[in-house]
Amino acid sequence: MSAASSGASPRGERMAPFYCPYCGEEHLEPREEHGSWFCPDCVRSFTLKFLGVGVPGTASKEIPR
């Protein structure tokens, strides 16, 4: 899988978020911490972290009735 098809940039950095998860504003500024962003509209800072794809291993194995 190439960097272009995986969503990562050629330098191995993750793509920037398109909007603030709190207010929806599209103007975001990167912070010094890796993966951290600042939204000047709602004055909030946040980080994004990819946890994985699929069902977590700790999910309940109960059968629905």
C-alpha positions as YAML, in Angstrom:
chain: A
units: angstrom
residues:
- id: 1
  name: MET
  ca: [0.00, 0.00, 0.00]
- id: 2
  name: SER
  ca: [1.52, 3.33, -1.01]
- id: 3
  name: ALA
  ca: [1.49, 6.50, 1.09]
- id: 4
  name: ALA
  ca: [-0.93, 8.10, -1.36]
- id: 5
  name: SER
  ca: [-3.47, 5.28, -1.09]
- id: 6
  name: SER
  ca: [-3.20, 4.98, 2.70]
- id: 7
  name: GLY
  ca: [-4.10, 8.63, 3.34]
- id: 8
  name: ALA
  ca: [-0.66, 9.54, 4.70]
- id: 9
  name: SER
  ca: [1.53, 12.16, 3.13]
- id: 10
  name: PRO
  ca: [4.76, 11.10, 1.40]
- id: 11
  name: ARG
  ca: [6.74, 12.28, 4.45]
- id: 12
  name: GLY
  ca: [4.82, 9.94, 6.76]
- id: 13
  name: GLU
  ca: [2.72, 12.68, 8.34]
- id: 14
  name: ARG
  ca: [-1.02, 12.26, 8.79]
- id: 15
  name: MET
  ca: [-3.46, 14.42, 6.88]
- id: 16
  name: ALA
  ca: [-4.88, 17.52, 8.55]
- id: 17
  name: PRO
  ca: [-8.47, 17.47, 9.84]
- id: 18
  name: PHE
  ca: [-10.99, 19.22, 7.58]
- id: 19
  name: TYR
  ca: [-12.96, 20.89, 10.37]
- id: 20
  name: CYS
  ca: [-13.11, 21.41, 14.15]
- id: 21
  name: PRO
  ca: [-14.96, 18.52, 15.86]
- id: 22
  name: TYR
  ca: [-16.56, 21.00, 18.29]
- id: 23
  name: CYS
  ca: [-17.84, 23.91, 16.17]
- id: 24
  name: GLY
  ca: [-17.34, 22.80, 12.55]
- id: 25
  name: GLU
  ca: [-15.05, 25.71, 11.63]
- id: 26
  name: GLU
  ca: [-12.69, 24.86, 8.78]
- id: 27
  name: HIS
  ca: [-9.85, 27.24, 9.71]
- id: 28
  name: LEU
  ca: [-7.53, 25.24, 12.00]
- id: 29
  name: GLU
  ca: [-3.98, 25.96, 13.08]
- id: 30
  name: PRO
  ca: [-1.43, 23.26, 13.92]
- id: 31
  name: ARG
  ca: [0.06, 23.34, 17.42]
- id: 32
  name: GLU
  ca: [3.60, 22.43, 18.43]
- id: 33
  name: GLU
  ca: [2.59, 19.02, 19.80]
- id: 34
  name: HIS
  ca: [2.40, 16.33, 17.10]
- id: 35
  name: GLY
  ca: [-1.19, 15.84, 15.95]
- id: 36
  name: SER
  ca: [-2.54, 18.79, 17.95]
- id: 37
  name: TRP
  ca: [-4.72, 21.49, 16.43]
- id: 38
  name: PHE
  ca: [-6.16, 24.84, 17.56]
- id: 39
  name: CYS
  ca: [-9.48, 26.30, 16.43]
- id: 40
  name: PRO
  ca: [-9.45, 30.12, 16.76]
- id: 41
  name: ASP
  ca: [-13.24, 30.27, 16.24]
- id: 42
  name: CYS
  ca: [-14.20, 28.34, 19.40]
- id: 43
  name: VAL
  ca: [-10.79, 28.78, 21.09]
- id: 44
  name: ARG
  ca: [-10.32, 25.04, 21.65]
- id: 45
  name: SER
  ca: [-7.31, 22.81, 21.18]
- id: 46
  name: PHE
  ca: [-7.61, 19.12, 20.38]
- id: 47
  name: THR
  ca: [-5.69, 16.09, 19.18]
- id: 48
  name: LEU
  ca: [-6.80, 13.36, 16.82]
- id: 49
  name: LYS
  ca: [-5.75, 9.75, 17.27]
- id: 50
  name: PHE
  ca: [-6.57, 6.83, 15.01]
- id: 51
  name: LEU
  ca: [-7.40, 3.77, 17.13]
- id: 52
  name: GLY
  ca: [-7.92, 1.14, 14.45]
- id: 53
  name: VAL
  ca: [-10.37, -0.46, 12.08]
- id: 54
  name: GLY
  ca: [-12.97, -3.05, 13.04]
- id: 55
  name: VAL
  ca: [-14.48, -4.29, 16.26]
- id: 56
  name: PRO
  ca: [-12.30, -3.80, 19.37]
- id: 57
  name: GLY
  ca: [-10.95, -6.99, 20.96]
- id: 58
  name: THR
  ca: [-12.69, -6.12, 24.24]
- id: 59
  name: ALA
  ca: [-16.18, -6.11, 22.71]
- id: 60
  name: SER
  ca: [-18.80, -8.28, 24.37]
- id: 61
  name: LYS
  ca: [-19.33, -11.63, 22.64]
- id: 62
  name: GLU
  ca: [-22.97, -11.93, 23.76]
- id: 63
  name: ILE
  ca: [-25.50, -13.10, 21.19]
- id: 64
  name: PRO
  ca: [-28.44, -10.68, 20.87]
- id: 65
  name: ARG
  ca: [-31.83, -12.22, 21.66]
...
